[in-house]
Amino acid sequence: MAEEATAKEFDVLILGGGSAGYAAALRSVQYGMTVGLIEKDKVGGTCLHWGCIPTKAYLHAAELADEARTSSKYGINTTLESIDMAAVRGYKDGIVAGKFKGLTGLLKQKKITVIQGAGKLVSQNEIEVDGTRYSGKNIILASGSEAKTFGLPIGGRIMTSTEALELDYTPKSAIVLGGGVIGSEFASAWNSFGVDVTIIEGLDHLVANEDPAIIKVVEREFKKKKIKTSLGTFFEKVEDTGDGVKVTLADGKEFTAEVCLVAVGRGPVTAGLGYEEQGITLDRGFVITNERLHTGVGNIYAIGDIVPGLQLAHRGYQQGHFVAEEIAGNNPLIVEDINIPKVTFTDPEIMSVGYSEPKAKEKFGEDNVETVEYNLAGNGKSSILGTGGVIKMVRQKNGPVVGVHGVGKRISEQIGEAQLIVNWEAYPEDVAAFVHAHPTQNESLGEAAMALNGHPLHG
């Protein structure tokens, strides 16, 4: 249980106990500040309970299902008997419960006062929770995001990711509205569980924010896995037909399935929380801040999914640390969204940091960008794992690497070095000089750097 809230005044008062909010709390107490952390549901927020952690648990189970189906090609003769979704859900719940217990214990150990209830900003230094007012010399707004529904009737066969994670059965067929990160991850997992999946995406491509070279591989692999797609036309209507769902597109085309997942993005949770009444600027529900995450009102900051930009748990952590350091007077370094690492845990996995080729050309000019693609077919460990894919590096002409992108099984594990390359503004020759252990997929980063430096080794 949360520590009972007895204090009413804090150095730092935080509204929202998700990734951003609790990171700010933990960093603040390290500087000797008293902290009140207000959470209406469970600390850990969407990421821990309904997002990153549970979906990745499902994706790991999906990977095991695929391995069981295909292991004979490695000389290991196994068969997949069935998918027990209730047991998969139980496995996921166990992971979440363990992490939740660890987090609540950590917050208690650090003497962070967790205030249970729905908070509302009522002055420039006060938040009210169930009739009780708490004050903070500094206030951090971290109220998070929720699934967008476009007004669709969520319930029964029409669901968001939250409801989809609670299914105790495997639907025979599913329509996924949205081919971004969430939609593509669910489509990938459900496909591995034996569901007949169709993705409907209004844009012309899946994972449209990725580099074109990455998108090409993902779309090809999804097609191989028999994940169907309808791209380039937005949906107009979704109906529960009693024994299934029917989705009608803007051009009149119709699709039917047993269930429909609405994965059209996430919107900020800011309505009715008193932000505008205190003079805070909102744009489409997002809190507008300066580059140092200050709202321009009193000592009020905003962090995480309510601030325009990437909606990622680790961005929330970073912003939580940043604001705590800012309040402590340590003048922390700004990390721009472009330099925040991104991973999509589809099969194949996607990792990226920095500029894609089109974005780099937009930023630095058509003739001032050089790229290279290293095919994972030339990487020994990737062949052992049975995966294809590419590593793509983007550099300024005669300058540093400004983007690293990859797609392939387990390629997410390479995001660490990729982030260092981009954020430390390494030149290809810097990276090429490092020794990359053999046989690992990590070698593919070294190979790409050598090729971008004009001296490929294997290729």
N, C-alpha and C positions, 0 to 999 in steps of 0.2 A: 504493500500500500504506500501511497505518497506520504511524505512527511507532513504532519499537520501544520497548516499555515497559522503561526502565532504572530510573527512580526508583520507590521503593516507598512513599514518604510524600508526602502532598499536603495543601495547605490545604483543597481541596475534592475529594472523590472521588464520582463520579457513576455510578450503575448504570443504564445504558440510554442509547443514543446516538440516540434519536429526536428529534422536534421539541423536546420539553421538555428532555431531557438535554443536547443540544448547544447549545441556547439558554442554558441555565444555565452551560455551560462557557465559551462565548464572552463572556458578560457578566462572569463571574468573573475571567478573565484581564485584562479591562480595568481591574480594580482591583488588579492586581499579584499576584493569588493564583495559586499553582501548582495545576494541575488534572489529575486522572486521569479519563478517560472510558472506561468499560467497556462494550463492545458485543459481543454474541454473534454477530451477523450482519453487517449493513452499517450504518454511520452514516447517519442520515437516517430510519431506521425505517420504519414502516408508511406514513406520509404520502408519503415520497419514492418508495418502491419498490413498494408494493402498495395505496396508497390514493389520497390527494388528487391527486397529480400524474398517475399513469397513468390514473385514471378520467376526469380532465378532458381528457386527450389524446384518449381515446376519444370523449368527448362533443363535442369540437371536430370530430373526423372525422364524427360523426353529424350535426352541424349542416351540414357541407358536403354530405353526402348529401341532406339535406332541401332545401337550397338548389338543388342540381342538379335535383331533381324538380320544384320549384315555380317555377323562375326565369322560365318563359315568361310568368307573370302580370306580370312587370316588363319584358317585351319582350326578354328575353335567352333565346334558344332553345338550351337545353342538354338533354341526356338523361343519365340515370344508367345506365351500362353494367353495372357490377357492383361488389360490395364485396369487396375482397381482404383478408380478415382477417389473413392472414400479413403483408401489407404494413402494415396498420394497427398490428399488434403491433410491427413493426419501427420504425415512426415513434415509437410510445410508448416503446420501449426506448431509442431514440436520445435522446429528451428526458430520460429518467431517467438515462441514463449521463452525459450532459452535466452535469446538476445534481449528480450524485454526485461526479464529478471535481472540480467547483468546490468542493463542501463539504469533501471530503478535503483539497484544497489549502489551503483557508481554515484548517482546524483545525491543519494542519502549520505554516502561516505564523504562527499565533498561539501556537505552541509548546504546544499541548494534547497531552498524552500519551494516545494512544488505545491501550487495552489490549484486545486481541482475545480473546474467550472468554466463556463463561457464568459470571457471578459469583454469589456467594451471601454474604449478610450473616452474618458469623460472630462479630462482637462489636459493641459500640456504636460502634466507630470503625474496624472492619476488614471488608473484603470479600475473599473468596478466589476466585481465578480459576485453574482448572486446577492446584490445589495450591500456588499462590503467593499469599501474603497481602499486600494493599495497605492502607495506613491513611490515614485522612483526619481532619483536625481537624473537618471538617464532612462529613456524608454526605448525598447527595441521591438518593433512590430515584425512578427514572423508567423502570420496567420495561415500561410500555405496556400495550397491549390486544391481543386476538386475536378472531377471528370466533367468535361463539357457534354451536354446531351442534346443541344439544339432543340430543346423542347420536346424531345421524344419521350414517350411514356415508358419509363424504366420499371421493369418488373416482369416476373415470369420469364418468357422466352427472349425478351429484349433486355440486355444487361450492359453495365459498364464493367471495367476490369475488376472492380470490387466484388460484384456479384459472381463474376466468372470464376474468381479464385475460391468461391465457396461451393461450387458444383460438386456433388458427390457421384456424378455419373458422367460418362463420356457421350456427348451428343453424336449422332451419326453424321450430321452436316452442320456447318456454321457459315454465316456471312460475317465478315469483319469489315465494319465501316471505318476506313482510315488505314492507309499504308505507311504511316510514320513508325516511330520506334515502338510504341505500345502495341499497335495493330500488328506489326510485322512479327514482334516477339510472340504474341499469342497465336498468330497464324502458324508460326514455326512449331510451337509446342503442340498445338492441337493436331497439326498434320502428323507429327511423330506419334501422337496417341491414337492415330487411325481415323481422325475426323476428316471428312471431305470439306475442305476449306476454300472459300472464295473471298478474296479481298476486293473491296470496292473503294477506289481512291480517285478523288476528283482531279488531282494533279496528273501530269503525264507519266510520273515515275513513282515507284516505291522509294522509301527513305530519301525523299527528294532533296534534303539538305546536304547529302553526302556528295563526294566527288563523283563525276560521271563514270570514271573507271570502276569505282566501287559499286555503284548502282547497277552497272551492266552485269557484273558477276552475281550480285544478289538476285536480280531478276532471272538470270539464266538458271541459277541453282534452284530457285523456287519453282520454276517451270519443270525442272527435272524431278523435283519432289512431288509434282502434280498438285501444287497449290495454284488454284486458278485466280486470275486477276481481271478486273475491269478497270481500266485506267482512262483518265481524261474526261470523265463525265461525272458530275456530282449527283448524289442521291437526292430525291425529292420527298419520298414518303416511306415510312416503315410501319408495317401493320402486323399485329399478332392475329393469325388466322385461326387460332384455336388449336390446331394440330401442328403449327409451324409459324414461320414468319415470311412475309413478302416484302421485298424492297423494290421500290420503283425509282428509276433514275430520271433525271431531267429530260432525257430524250424518249422517255416512255418505256424503255427496256425494263423487264422484270426479272427478279431473281428470287428463288425460294430456298429455304433451309429449315432445319429444326430450331436453331437459335440464331440470334443476331447480337454480336458484340459491337457496342458503340465506342470506338476508339478514335475520336476526332479531336483529341488534344485535351489539355487541362487549363482551366481558368482560375484566376486569383480569388481567394476567399477574403473579401474586404467589405462586402455589402452589410450595412447595419452595424458596423463595429465602431462608428463614431469618428472615423478618420477625417472625413470632409468637414465635419462640424468643427474640428479643431484647426482647420485651415490647411490640411494636407492635400496636395494635388493628386487627383486620380485621373488616369487615362484608360478608358475601357476596363476599369476596375483595378488596374495596376497602380501601385504607388510610385510616383515619380520622385527620384532622389538625385542628388548631385553625384559626381564620380566617387565620392567618399561615403556614399550610402546614407547621407543626412537628408532629411525630408525638407529642410528649410524652416521647420517649426520647432521652437524650443530646443530641447536636447533629445529629439525623437529621430531614431534611425529606422530603416526598413531593410530587411534581408530575405533571401530565399525566393520562393516562387511568386511572391507578390511584387517583386521587382522585375520589370521587363527584361527578357533575355532567356538564356538557357534554363530549363526547369530540370535541374539535376541535383541529386542529394549532395554530391561533393562540392558543387557550387555553393549550396546552402551552408555546408560546413565551413568552406573558405570565407564566405561573407560573415558568418558568425564569429570566426576567429578575428577577421579584419576589424569588425566594429568593436569588439572587446579590446583589441590592441589600440584602436583609435581613441576609445574612451580613456584608456590607461595612459594616453599621451605618447605612444611609441611610434607614431607616424608610419604605419605599415605600408607595404608595397601594394599598389593596385594591380590586380590580375584581371585583364580584360577577358570578356567571354570568348574571344577568338582563340585564346591560349589555354582554355580549359579543356582537358581531355574528355572525349566522348566514347562510349562503348555501347553497342547494340548487341544483345545476346541471342540473336537469331542463329540458325544453322544455315550458312556459315556466319561466324561472328564478324562484327565490323568494329574497327577502332579508328579514331581520327583526332587530330589536334592541329590547330592552325588553319591556314587558308587552303581551300580547294583550288584546283587550277583556274576555274572561272572567276572565283573571288579574288585570287592573286592577280590575275590579269586586269581585273577591275581596279584593284588597289594600286598596282605598280606599273601598269601599262602592258599591252599585248606583247611587245618586243622585249620586255624586261623580266620575263619569267621563263624558267627552264624546268622541265619535269623528266622523271624517269619512272618506268614501271618494271619492277622485278617480279617475274612469275614464280609462284611458289612451287611450280613443277620442278624447278631447279634446286629446291631445298630438301635435303635428305630427311629431316624430321617430319616435314609436311607429307612427304611420300609415305613414310612409315604410318602416319596417322590417317592416310587415305584422303587427304584434302588438297584441293586446288585453291587458287586465289591469287592475289597480288599484293605487293607493297608498292605504294606510289609516294615519291618524294617530290616536293615542289620547292624551288628555290628562287630567290631574286637573282637575276643574271649577275655573275661575279660577286654574289652576296650570300647571305646565310640561308639555311633551310627555313622556310616559313610555313610548311605544311607536311605532315606525315599521315598517310592513310593506309589502311590495310583491311583485307577481307580474307577469311579462311577459318577453318576449325581451330579453336583455341587462340586465335590471333589477338584476343583481348589482352592476353598476358604481356604483349609487347608495348602496351600503351605507356608504360613507365619510362623506358628509354626514349620513346617517341616524344613524350612531353618534355624531357630534358633537352633533346635536340632542338626543339622549337623554342622553348622558353629561355634557353641559354644562348640562343642565336648562333648555333654551331654552323660552321661551313661544312660542306660535304667532305672536304679533305680532313677536317678534324675527326669526323665520325669514321671515315675510312681507315684512319690510323689506329683506331681501337681494335683489339682482338675480340672477336665474338666466338664464344665457345661452340664447339662442334660435337655432336650434331644437335643443334637446337634451331627452333624457328627464329630465334633472335639473330641468327646469322643473316637472315633475309634483310634486316635493317642495314647491316654492314655492306651487303652486296649492293643494295640500292644506292647507298652513299658512294661506294666505289664507282658504280656506273654513272652517277650524277657528276662525279669528279673526273669522268672521262677515262677511267681505267678499270673496267669490270673484270672480275676474276673468273667467275663461272657465268659466261654469257657474252 
